[in-house]
Structures are given as structure tokens and as C-alpha cells.
Amino acid sequence: MRAAISIKNISKNYGALQALDDVSLSIEQGEFFGLLGPNGAGKTTLISILAGLVTTDSGHAAIMGADVQSQFRDARRMLGVVPQELVFDPFFTVRETLQFQSGYFGIRHNDAWIDEIMANLDLTGKADSNMRSLSGGMKRRVLVAQALVHRPPVIILDEPTAGVDVELRQSLWQFISRLNQDGHTIVLTTHYLEEAEALCQRIAMLKQGKIVALDTTANLLSQYGSVKKDGEGKTDLEDVFVNIMSGGAR
Ligand SMILES: Nc1ncnc2c1ncn2[C@@H]1O[C@H](COP(=O)(O)OP(=O)(O)OP(=O)(O)O)[C@@H](O)[C@H]1O
């Protein structure tokens, strides 16, 4: 079976800064995968390369077998990206925003699917509201909806729960988990490590542009978790993250 995402020896410099240093990674179809790392580790740069927004200096990446540069259109059609930044045209309504996004992928008459996505994200009541009138959390829901209009098999979410309330986080995770159960490949970046621990089957950790850990969540916990001094209490992904990032991993 083709990998959902294949990344081979990718490096990327911004001037003197090496944002990615020979990164290789394969994410299988149907995985719920976590891409973690401190601020500036290179997560968004990697996602931008996969989305065709940033070019690599060396290496290759493919989405469902389609090269992100030489087969850009095919690769982009296979991918839905929920970006970190809340960027919208303030004059469109929610429905228009989603129709416009469908048009970008050459899809007409997409209203039945748009209605279904909006219902799942509790956006139906806001369908005719202008984007500028929405709260930050509602805008975040529209970003998720936008990523799904063309029914991509692979979905990347770049810190989708930054600054959103508990209720939305939970409904978002229910919806994303259901998409994963339906066979979608999900890649998540987040600084909420308890979310990654609960949701992701496998995790890669980036530090200064390099992959410093790549394993199942269970293996990372058993190999890099701290044994609490009093012998009580469970180790968690935050322990693992701190241990790996401080270089103190066993
Ligand atoms: N367009 C750019 N020009 C110059 N430097 C950039 C550019 N984009 C990113 N960088 C730098 O590349 C490095 C990696 O940034 P990136 O945004 O990929 O990290 P990140 O892991 O997504 O961080 P965060 O968790 O803060 O979102 C950082 O040092 C950043 O300042």
C-alpha cells in the first residue's frame, strides 16, 4: 500500500537558518500521527512543504504517491490542511467561504457535503454570517471545514486547538477521530501533549529541524518516561517530551 505521506531526506534553509535537516518519515494510510516539537522546531515548515507552499532545498515528499512538487495538483487534492493562522476574507459568509474553497479544487454543486461538514462542526447556525462576525473558535471551525470540502484522504492539522475552549476541543476531537475511524490519515501538531497522548498512535518529535524520536506513543512512554521518585504516579507524554528535548533520553 502507498504511504499516505512519504518524506525523504528533506532539508530546508532560510538564509543561514537550517529549519529542516535531512528529515525522512513515512506515515501509513489510516494512521493518527503526531508531529511534536518546541517552537521553531520546523513543524510548520514541514507541513508547508507537504502543502506545496514552501519548496525544499533537497529531498522529496509525496502525498498518496503524488510528488508535492512535480505532481502538485494531484498531491494537493489528496491533502486537507488546517493552518495555524486564522486567515480569511472577512466579506464572505461561512457558506461562501466553503463554496469558494470547493471552486479552488474545481468542485461545483458541493452544497450537500458542505451542509454535512457544517452540521458536524456545529456551524449550521452561522452559515450565512460574515466571517468577520465570528469568534476565534468559530473561525477555527471554519478552517477545519475548509480543509475538508474536497474530501481529502489525508488531513493535517497545525495546532487546531490553540486558543479554543474545552467544548470545541472535545467536539473537534470527536469529529477528527471519526474521520480517522472512517479511514482518513490524520497528522496533528499540538503543544497540548495530553491531546497527542490520547489521540496519536505514533509520534515524531522534531528538535532544531531534526527528528529526535519516532515511535508508537506506547513505546515512547515506556522507553523515555520518567519513573516518579516516590514510585507513584504515571509517566506521561510531557515527561517523555522533556526527557527527549533535554537530551536526557535513555
Ligand atoms: N519564511 C521564513 N523566513 C525565515 N525564517 C523562517 C520562515 N519560516 C520559518 N522560519 C524559521 O524556521 C524555523 C522553523 O519554523 P517553523 O514555523 O517551521 O517551526 P514550528 O515548529 O512550526 O514552530 P511553532 O511551534 O512555533 O509553530 C524557525 O526558526 C523560524 O523562525
The ligand as an SDF file (V2000), in Angstrom:
LIG
                    3D

 31 33  0  0  0  0  0  0  0  0999 V2000
    9.6090   32.4120    5.9170 N   0  0  0  0  0  0  0  0  0  0  0  0
   10.5950   32.2820    6.8170 C   0  0  0  0  0  0  0  0  0  0  0  0
   11.7110   33.0260    6.7360 N   0  0  0  0  0  0  0  0  0  0  0  0
   12.7210   32.9030    7.6250 C   0  0  0  0  0  0  0  0  0  0  0  0
   12.7090   32.0270    8.6610 N   0  0  0  0  0  0  0  0  0  0  0  0
   11.6080   31.2630    8.7940 C   0  0  0  0  0  0  0  0  0  0  0  0
   10.4970   31.3430    7.9030 C   0  0  0  0  0  0  0  0  0  0  0  0
    9.5590   30.4490    8.3030 N   0  0  0  0  0  0  0  0  0  0  0  0
   10.0500   29.8450    9.4080 C   0  0  0  0  0  0  0  0  0  0  0  0
   11.2780   30.3220    9.7140 N   0  0  0  0  0  0  0  0  0  0  0  0
   12.1420   29.8620   10.8110 C   0  0  0  0  0  0  0  0  0  0  0  0
   12.3230   28.4690   10.6520 O   0  0  0  0  0  0  0  0  0  0  0  0
   12.3190   27.8230   11.9300 C   0  0  0  0  0  0  0  0  0  0  0  0
   11.2280   26.7740   11.9640 C   0  0  0  0  0  0  0  0  0  0  0  0
    9.9610   27.4360   11.9930 O   0  0  0  0  0  0  0  0  0  0  0  0
    8.5770   26.6570   11.9860 P   0  0  0  0  0  0  0  0  0  0  0  0
    7.4960   27.7030   11.9080 O   0  0  0  0  0  0  0  0  0  0  0  0
    8.6130   25.6150   10.9430 O   0  0  0  0  0  0  0  0  0  0  0  0
    8.5890   25.9850   13.4340 O   0  0  0  0  0  0  0  0  0  0  0  0
    7.4110   25.2890   14.2490 P   0  0  0  0  0  0  0  0  0  0  0  0
    7.9620   24.0080   14.7640 O   0  0  0  0  0  0  0  0  0  0  0  0
    6.1950   25.2130   13.3980 O   0  0  0  0  0  0  0  0  0  0  0  0
    7.1860   26.3110   15.4350 O   0  0  0  0  0  0  0  0  0  0  0  0
    5.8440   26.6820   16.2890 P   0  0  0  0  0  0  0  0  0  0  0  0
    5.6320   25.5650   17.2670 O   0  0  0  0  0  0  0  0  0  0  0  0
    6.2460   27.9460   16.9680 O   0  0  0  0  0  0  0  0  0  0  0  0
    4.7250   26.8590   15.3120 O   0  0  0  0  0  0  0  0  0  0  0  0
   12.1330   28.9380   12.9660 C   0  0  0  0  0  0  0  0  0  0  0  0
   13.4030   29.2950   13.4520 O   0  0  0  0  0  0  0  0  0  0  0  0
   11.5060   30.0550   12.1660 C   0  0  0  0  0  0  0  0  0  0  0  0
   11.8330   31.3180   12.7230 O   0  0  0  0  0  0  0  0  0  0  0  0
  1  2  1  0
  2  3  1  0
  2  7  2  0
  3  4  2  0
  4  5  1  0
  5  6  2  0
  6  7  1  0
  6 10  1  0
  7  8  1  0
  8  9  2  0
  9 10  1  0
 10 11  1  0
 11 12  1  0
 11 30  1  0
 12 13  1  0
 13 14  1  0
 13 28  1  0
 14 15  1  0
 15 16  1  0
 16 17  2  0
 16 18  1  0
 16 19  1  0
 19 20  1  0
 20 21  2  0
 20 22  1  0
 20 23  1  0
 23 24  1  0
 24 25  2  0
 24 26  1  0
 24 27  1  0
 28 29  1  0
 28 30  1  0
 30 31  1  0
M  END
$$$$
